[in-house]
Amino acid sequence: MPKYDYVALDSRGKETKGTVEVANQNEAIGRVKEMGLFPTKIVETEKTPEKKTAQKKARSAPKSGKKGGISINLNLRIPGMGAKVKPKVLMTFTRQLATLVDSGLPLLRGLRVLEKQERNGALKKILGELAMAIEGGSTFSEALAQHPKVFNRLFVNMVKAGELGGVLEVVLKRLAEFSEKAQKIRAKVKAALFYPVAVLIVAVGILTLLMVMVVPKFKEVFAGMGVKMPGFTLFVLACSDAIRFHIIPTLGIVAVFVVLFLLAIKTKVGRLLWDKFKLKMPVMGPVISKVAIARFTRTLGTLVSSGVPILQSLTIVKETAGNVVISNAISGVHESVKEGETITAPLEASGVFPPMVVSMVDVGEQTGALPEMLLRISDNYDEEVDNAVASMTSLLEPIMIVFLAVVVGSIVIAMFLPLIAMITNLSGEGGSGGSGD
């Protein structure tokens, strides 16, 4: 009878390892659960010769493929070489696979069907490798884990929970819904930022045109007339000369500041300060905060409802939070749950989550419906994000228009100040001459 090595968590979240001797993997799962443990990994200790041969073929198959196939395989593993699959493409794949598996199609056949019709070269190659790994005896989650740049820990662990619980089709459906909602929010935020970015680009273009083409003409006129220029006009003329004749040093200084900023936010303290600023910054801060809370509640709710243990779910959520302040708050929650306490207290102590969120989580804990409550919070915050994005757009439009008007208007005023001063002097001299006659 085959033996299976297992890794499981007890009621306090402590990891336990051991071996059981049963007929198949399903019986191994049942045996571990009977011991009061939640299995996170179950693998056969000694595989049959047929499975070993199949796995050996699966590992060697990519090496003996066509030249083009090898090139794509390398690209999947080298950062910056097309390794990552776009979220929208991955979302479509997840929805299609969930539909196929839910309709009763075997997983392996579903992957082969999607591989044939996939147009994205990188994902097509990955689907082929996933199918080959499953044919070689690996589980779907183990095959997914071989491509961490495409399938993150959230994806892999949810699939693993679905496999262990025998509800893979349900988990895939939840993953598809999760990806679609995340993509929807991402698209809305991008659409909201399009207008201010476009206005900023136009402003930079107009400013460059004025400084390079228009201001130098005024400078020539002022030099020929011998007009005494105000300080503000001299400042604008100096900026124009810097842009025209010292463009390389100017760009170098800007590049140095950008590089220093990027290096600063990669440090622990710098990243913390930057993430705090993002949550508190005017106009965009509320949107970033609501997006972060929606992501946290949706991710945690989806993981827990899919059967992933709460401590493991919190670890995954911490890694995918995208904000150090939120991650630190989740760390506090993890430690609290590990000590047998509630989620509510550290959430409230963090100061990041609004009272409404804390109250709803508290109700979810007390009623035993935490996953459902977390998903309800995420749905509410999806609507909050919509409203916040609309408010941000309505505020940014006049702000950007005023900004552009102030910049262009300041340059125009700087150029006309010497002319006004000259006209005033001529008027004064004319008046004095007239009174002398």
Phi and psi in degrees as a GROMACS rama.xvg file:
@    title "Ramachandran Plot"
@    xaxis  label "Phi"
@    yaxis  label "Psi"
@TYPE xy
-68.2083  154.632  PRO-2
-109.262  147.552  LYS-3
-127.478  126.618  TYR-4
-84.7188  135.739  ASP-5
-127.369  151.568  TYR-6
-123.469  126.106  VAL-7
-141.865  164.928  ALA-8
-115.07  139.452  LEU-9
-86.7546  -171.777  ASP-10
-65.3106  -22.9306  SER-11
-95.6352  2.29067  ARG-12
87.3922  9.77529  GLY-13
-81.1904  135.615  LYS-14
-79.1834  135.547  GLU-15
-130.109  140.906  THR-16
-122.265  151.778  LYS-17
-175.755  -173.322  GLY-18
-135.81  138.79  THR-19
-126.465  149.888  VAL-20
-113.131  103.955  GLU-21
-138.905  177.37  VAL-22
-75.9585  -38.9019  ALA-23
-150.109  179.713  ASN-24
-68.2267  -36.7187  GLN-25
-61.4021  -41.8562  ASN-26
-65.8481  -33.6902  GLU-27
-63.5636  -42.9434  ALA-28
-60.2682  -46.1043  ILE-29
-62.3285  -40.4495  GLY-30
-63.5817  -43.2866  ARG-31
-65.2271  -40.759  VAL-32
-66.053  -33.3633  LYS-33
-64.5896  -25.5638  GLU-34
-80.0222  1.73838  MET-35
81.6455  20.9864  GLY-36
-113.276  157.467  LEU-37
-108.305  111.584  PHE-38
-71.5212  134.164  PRO-39
-110.676  -20.1609  THR-40
-155.865  128.565  LYS-41
-136.285  118.449  ILE-42
-131.873  149.522  VAL-43
-72.9128  133.448  GLU-44
-67.3556  -50.0583  THR-45
-123.229  112.678  GLU-46
-82.4248  155.671  LYS-47
-69.2859  157.666  THR-48
-57.0585  -35.7271  PRO-49
-63.2238  -42.0255  GLU-50
-68.2144  -38.3712  LYS-51
-61.969  -42.5258  LYS-52
-63.3452  -42.7515  THR-53
-64.2284  -41.672  ALA-54
-65.2978  -37.9254  GLN-55
-62.3042  -42.1259  LYS-56
-64.2444  -39.8434  LYS-57
-63.8755  -39.0093  ALA-58
-71.6948  -33.7445  ARG-59
-86.449  -16.9438  SER-60
-60.0434  -45.6671  ALA-61
-60.4421  -31.5983  PRO-62
-71.1042  -29.3683  LYS-63
-96.7047  12.6358  SER-64
-78.584  -170.957  GLY-65
-72.4555  164.185  LYS-66
-61.6448  -42.4855  LYS-67
-61.5905  -38.692  GLY-68
-62.3047  -39.4532  GLY-69
-64.8175  -39.1791  ILE-70
-61.3697  -43.2494  SER-71
-66.1132  -39.6614  ILE-72
-60.9768  -39.969  ASN-73
-65.867  -40.7302  LEU-74
-60.4824  -31.2196  ASN-75
-70.8651  -15.6495  LEU-76
-115.066  -1.8899  ARG-77
-110.614  119.701  ILE-78
-58.2527  141.007  PRO-79
79.8134  5.52713  GLY-80
-117.066  36.9701  MET-81
78.9792  21.5291  GLY-82
-68.9885  -35.9334  ALA-83
-88.4734  139.13  LYS-84
-92.0778  135.697  VAL-85
-60.983  143.622  LYS-86
-55.6002  -36.0647  PRO-87
-66.0378  -39.8491  LYS-88
-66.3129  -43.4058  VAL-89
-64.7716  -37.174  LEU-90
-61.8971  -44.3646  MET-91
-63.1996  -43.085  THR-92
-60.5599  -44.1684  PHE-93
-63.1047  -42.8493  THR-94
-64.2637  -42.9108  ARG-95
-64.653  -43.3018  GLN-96
-65.6119  -40.7144  LEU-97
-61.4827  -40.5216  ALA-98
-65.5974  -42.9294  THR-99
-65.6887  -46.6325  LEU-100
-67.7747  -38.7567  VAL-101
-65.2068  -28.4467  ASP-102
-81.5805  0.0354157  SER-103
102.504  0.834439  GLY-104
-75.1366  133.119  LEU-105
-57.8751  147.847  PRO-106
-56.9744  -47.6771  LEU-107
-60.4447  -44.2588  LEU-108
-66.2066  -36.6122  ARG-109
-61.7896  -41.9245  GLY-110
-64.2016  -39.8463  LEU-111
-65.3923  -39.5097  ARG-112
-62.8021  -46.114  VAL-113
-68.1452  -34.1857  LEU-114
-61.2043  -42.2586  GLU-115
-64.5541  -37.6265  LYS-116
-95.1212  -7.20456  GLN-117
-70.7807  130.643  GLU-118
-95.5317  -22.563  ARG-119
-74.5884  117.814  ASN-120
-59.6738  -43.5713  GLY-121
-64.6867  -46.7835  ALA-122
-68.1002  -35.5963  LEU-123
-60.037  -43.6913  LYS-124
-63.8766  -41.3844  LYS-125
-65.2286  -40.9269  ILE-126
-61.5647  -39.1109  LEU-127
-62.3767  -41.7337  GLY-128
-68.103  -36.8554  GLU-129
-62.7776  -45.2171  LEU-130
-62.7317  -41.9683  ALA-131
-65.6494  -37.4816  MET-132
-65.59  -40.6288  ALA-133
-67.2108  -40.3755  ILE-134
-61.4788  -29.2067  GLU-135
-82.6872  1.55859  GLY-136
107.118  -2.20358  GLY-137
-80.7447  156.504  SER-138
-80.7673  165.313  THR-139
-62.2877  -41.6935  PHE-140
-66.0927  -38.0674  SER-141
-64.4698  -37.5396  GLU-142
-67.6866  -41.0198  ALA-143
-64.1917  -37.2661  LEU-144
-63.8849  -17.4531  ALA-145
-75.8098  -5.90123  GLN-146
-129.145  66.0033  HIS-147
-66.0469  -20.9608  PRO-148
-75.1308  -17.9601  LYS-149
-106.766  -46.4336  VAL-150
-109.272  108.498  PHE-151
-75.9377  179.599  ASN-152
-63.8202  -32.6122  ARG-153
-58.8491  -48.7928  LEU-154
-62.6805  -48.8154  PHE-155
-64.7662  -44.8225  VAL-156
-70.7266  -33.5669  ASN-157
-66.4644  -41.959  MET-158
-63.6443  -40.6929  VAL-159
-61.7157  -42.7219  LYS-160
-63.9991  -38.6218  ALA-161
-65.1415  -37.9478  GLY-162
-66.7082  -45.2914  GLU-163
-66.9971  -33.8047  LEU-164
-89.8766  -4.3716  GLY-165
71.3957  23.9014  GLY-166
-127.361  46.1179  VAL-167
-59.9672  -39.9885  LEU-168
-63.9092  -35.1071  GLU-169
-68.7735  -42.9813  VAL-170
-65.5007  -41.7728  VAL-171
-61.8841  -38.1729  LEU-172
-64.6912  -42.4647  LYS-173
-65.1358  -39.4726  ARG-174
-61.7174  -41.376  LEU-175
-62.7704  -44.9862  ALA-176
-64.0862  -40.2711  GLU-177
-61.3339  -46.6613  PHE-178
-63.7836  -39.3104  SER-179
-66.7374  -41.5481  GLU-180
-67.3923  -41.6544  LYS-181
-62.6481  -40.9339  ALA-182
-66.46  -36.4372  GLN-183
-64.0358  -44.79  LYS-184
-65.1405  -42.5932  ILE-185
-60.0304  -41.5964  ARG-186
-66.357  -38.9771  ALA-187
-66.4496  -42.0089  LYS-188
-65.189  -41.9942  VAL-189
-62.4812  -41.6229  LYS-190
-64.2619  -37.1722  ALA-191
-68.6151  -32.9473  ALA-192
-82.3833  -11.9549  LEU-193
-62.6169  -45.2881  PHE-194
-62.7835  -53.6342  TYR-195
-61.6495  -35.22  PRO-196
-65.9344  -41.6427  VAL-197
-62.9714  -43.7871  ALA-198
-63.6108  -39.4554  VAL-199
-64.3211  -40.6392  LEU-200
-63.8644  -43.4795  ILE-201
-62.277  -41.7599  VAL-202
-61.8331  -43.6697  ALA-203
-63.3556  -40.9042  VAL-204
-62.6428  -46.2481  GLY-205
-64.6265  -43.034  ILE-206
-61.7786  -42.7538  LEU-207
-63.6664  -43.2066  THR-208
-61.1779  -44.4241  LEU-209
-64.1408  -42.8146  LEU-210
-71.0076  -32.2391  MET-211
-90.2635  -35.4125  VAL-212
-106.636  -44.1289  MET-213
-88.1751  -51.3884  VAL-214
-58.9179  -42.314  VAL-215
-58.4682  -33.5507  PRO-216
-63.6339  -41.9904  LYS-217
-64.4124  -37.7737  PHE-218
-61.824  -40.5022  LYS-219
-63.479  -40.7424  GLU-220
-63.9374  -45.3628  VAL-221
-64.4712  -38.0274  PHE-222
-65.2372  -38.7581  ALA-223
-70.5205  -28.1236  GLY-224
-90.5847  -14.9938  MET-225
66.467  36.2576  GLY-226
-82.9664  139.009  VAL-227
-78.6725  122.836  LYS-228
-99.8581  141.351  MET-229
-65.2494  164.319  PRO-230
-62.4929  -38.0958  GLY-231
-65.4528  -38.8648  PHE-232
-65.6516  -41.3152  THR-233
-62.0682  -36.9645  LEU-234
-64.4443  -44.5938  PHE-235
-65.2697  -39.9447  VAL-236
-65.0855  -38.0365  LEU-237
-65.0647  -40.28  ALA-238
-62.8108  -39.9311  CYS-239
-63.0683  -43.5977  SER-240
-64.4946  -38.1846  ASP-241
-63.4256  -40.6088  ALA-242
-69.9242  -38.9973  ILE-243
-76.3533  -47.5307  ARG-244
-104.42  -15.0682  PHE-245
-128.43  40.3135  HIS-246
-64.968  -38.6172  ILE-247
-66.0739  -50.7262  ILE-248
-60.6281  -36.962  PRO-249
-63.7114  -47.1963  THR-250
-64.1109  -34.1329  LEU-251
-63.14  -42.8629  GLY-252
-63.7205  -43.6395  ILE-253
-61.5487  -43.5329  VAL-254
-62.4022  -39.2595  ALA-255
-62.2071  -44.426  VAL-256
-62.2406  -40.8603  PHE-257
-64.7595  -44.2861  VAL-258
-64.2383  -43.1341  VAL-259
-61.8443  -39.2924  LEU-260
-64.6046  -45.3987  PHE-261
-63.9481  -37.9935  LEU-262
-68.0495  -36.9004  LEU-263
-65.3411  -41.8291  ALA-264
-76.905  -6.95151  ILE-265
-85.304  -16.0814  LYS-266
-77.425  160.427  THR-267
-62.9943  -47.3777  LYS-268
-68.9127  -44.2885  VAL-269
-61.1108  -42.4167  GLY-270
-65.0518  -40.1425  ARG-271
-62.9839  -46.0758  LEU-272
-63.9639  -40.9727  LEU-273
-66.0836  -42.2661  TRP-274
-68.0378  -35.3384  ASP-275
-63.8457  -43.0864  LYS-276
-62.7592  -41.125  PHE-277
-60.5101  -37.6761  LYS-278
-74.3486  -24.5756  LEU-279
-104.889  -8.86613  LYS-280
-63.6709  147.566  MET-281
-66.8781  154.292  PRO-282
68.0996  -63.2004  VAL-283
-85.6389  -20.6796  MET-284
-55.6636  -49.7582  GLY-285
-59.3081  -35.9495  PRO-286
-67.0781  -46.8532  VAL-287
-61.4485  -41.9759  ILE-288
-62.8054  -45.8249  SER-289
-67.3814  -37.9506  LYS-290
-63.3942  -41.8233  VAL-291
-64.3306  -42.3548  ALA-292
-67.7354  -41.1091  ILE-293
-62.1176  -41.0563  ALA-294
-65.8279  -43.6882  ARG-295
-60.464  -51.9951  PHE-296
-67.4942  -39.1991  THR-297
-67.6745  -43.4021  ARG-298
-65.2032  -48.1039  THR-299
-64.8653  -43.2972  LEU-300
-63.3836  -40.274  GLY-301
-66.9336  -41.4844  THR-302
-65.863  -48.6351  LEU-303
-65.9301  -41.8223  VAL-304
-67.8352  -20.3363  SER-305
-87.4707  -3.89204  SER-306
102.122  4.65213  GLY-307
-75.7735  132.735  VAL-308
-56.2514  147.648  PRO-309
-59.7939  -41.7042  ILE-310
-66.8324  -42.0378  LEU-311
-65.5278  -37.3496  GLN-312
-63.3635  -43.3117  SER-313
-64.1841  -37.4265  LEU-314
-62.8144  -43.6088  THR-315
-65.5849  -43.7087  ILE-316
-62.2026  -39.1818  VAL-317
-60.0164  -41.7139  LYS-318
-72.1069  -25.3359  GLU-319
-105.36  10.989  THR-320
-66.702  -37.9753  ALA-321
80.8402  3.82372  GLY-322
-147.512  127.819  ASN-323
-63.6034  -37.2362  VAL-324
-62.8163  -45.51  VAL-325
-65.041  -40.6441  ILE-326
-60.8875  -41.6907  SER-327
-64.3559  -38.5154  ASN-328
-64.1585  -40.8048  ALA-329
-67.7957  -33.703  ILE-330
-60.3  -40.9187  SER-331
-62.2725  -40.282  GLY-332
-63.6111  -42.6292  VAL-333
-59.6141  -46.4813  HIS-334
-65.5835  -37.3864  GLU-335
-64.2552  -46.2614  SER-336
-66.0371  -36.8308  VAL-337
-62.6313  -32.3727  LYS-338
-86.5641  4.35728  GLU-339
85.6389  13.8979  GLY-340
-97.2025  -172.427  GLU-341
-90.2673  168.043  THR-342
-81.1707  -29.1414  ILE-343
-62.9382  -46.025  THR-344
-57.9246  -52.5314  ALA-345
-66.6226  -30.257  PRO-346
-63.034  -43.6689  LEU-347
-69.351  -37.6613  GLU-348
-69.4042  -25.9048  ALA-349
-66.3288  -28.8502  SER-350
75.0948  4.17345  GLY-351
-91.9887  -36.4599  VAL-352
-94.4855  133.291  PHE-353
-62.9624  156.968  PRO-354
-56.8799  -34.2738  PRO-355
-62.0151  -42.135  MET-356
-64.6618  -45.5739  VAL-357
-61.3003  -42.353  VAL-358
-64.6543  -42.9464  SER-359
-67.334  -37.5962  MET-360
-65.3054  -40.5654  VAL-361
-60.6915  -43.9153  ASP-362
-63.6961  -40.6665  VAL-363
-62.4586  -39.5748  GLY-364
-66.3969  -43.3712  GLU-365
-70.1975  -31.7684  GLN-366
-93.3026  -4.71437  THR-367
75.2521  19.2597  GLY-368
-120.811  44.3064  ALA-369
-61.5086  -46.2809  LEU-370
-59.1233  -45.1555  PRO-371
-63.0546  -39.2356  GLU-372
-68.4644  -39.2451  MET-373
-63.0586  -42.2545  LEU-374
-67.0778  -34.6322  LEU-375
-66.5461  -40.0816  ARG-376
-61.0268  -43.617  ILE-377
-62.9003  -38.62  SER-378
-64.2808  -41.9236  ASP-379
-62.3606  -41.265  ASN-380
-75.4473  -22.0811  TYR-381
-60.5218  -43.0305  ASP-382
-67.0048  -38.7671  GLU-383
-61.4951  -39.3001  GLU-384
-63.2055  -42.4727  VAL-385
-56.9039  -47.748  ASP-386
-66.0195  -41.0977  ASN-387
-65.5507  -39.2633  ALA-388
-64.7992  -41.5948  VAL-389
-63.3807  -42.2091  ALA-390
-65.0969  -41.8772  SER-391
-62.3334  -42.2853  MET-392
-63.8244  -43.2877  THR-393
-65.9403  -29.355  SER-394
-81.2253  -38.6659  LEU-395
-68.7982  -33.7441  LEU-396
-57.7864  -56.2314  GLU-397
-65.5079  -33.4444  PRO-398
-62.966  -44.4985  ILE-399
-68.7123  -37.2902  MET-400
-65.0355  -44.5218  ILE-401
-63.6051  -40.904  VAL-402
-59.3438  -46.6078  PHE-403
-64.2005  -41.4549  LEU-404
-64.3046  -40.4706  ALA-405
-65.8515  -42.7964  VAL-406
-63.9749  -52.5074  VAL-407
-65.9157  -42.2367  VAL-408
-62.7172  -37.5413  GLY-409
-63.4896  -41.7229  SER-410
-64.6049  -43.0813  ILE-411
-63.02  -45.0994  VAL-412
-63.0165  -41.3877  ILE-413
-60.2079  -35.5802  ALA-414
-76.3551  -27.9557  MET-415
-92.5801  -13.3444  PHE-416
-59.1181  -46.2942  LEU-417
-62.9716  -37.2253  PRO-418
-65.1575  -39.7487  LEU-419
-65.7358  -41.5456  ILE-420
-63.6504  -40.0686  ALA-421
-65.5488  -43.6409  MET-422
-63.4023  -39.6263  ILE-423
-63.4884  -42.7781  THR-424
-63.8216  -43.2792  ASN-425
-63.3727  -38.5673  LEU-426
-64.9988  -39.5763  SER-427
-65.7932  -42.1386  GLY-428
-66.3845  -39.813  GLU-429
-62.8268  -40.0832  GLY-430
-66.4012  -39.8176  GLY-431
-66.207  -42.7129  SER-432
-62.3099  -38.9442  GLY-433
-65.7943  -38.8457  GLY-434
-73.1603  -28.4681  SER-435
-68.9786  -34.695  GLY-436
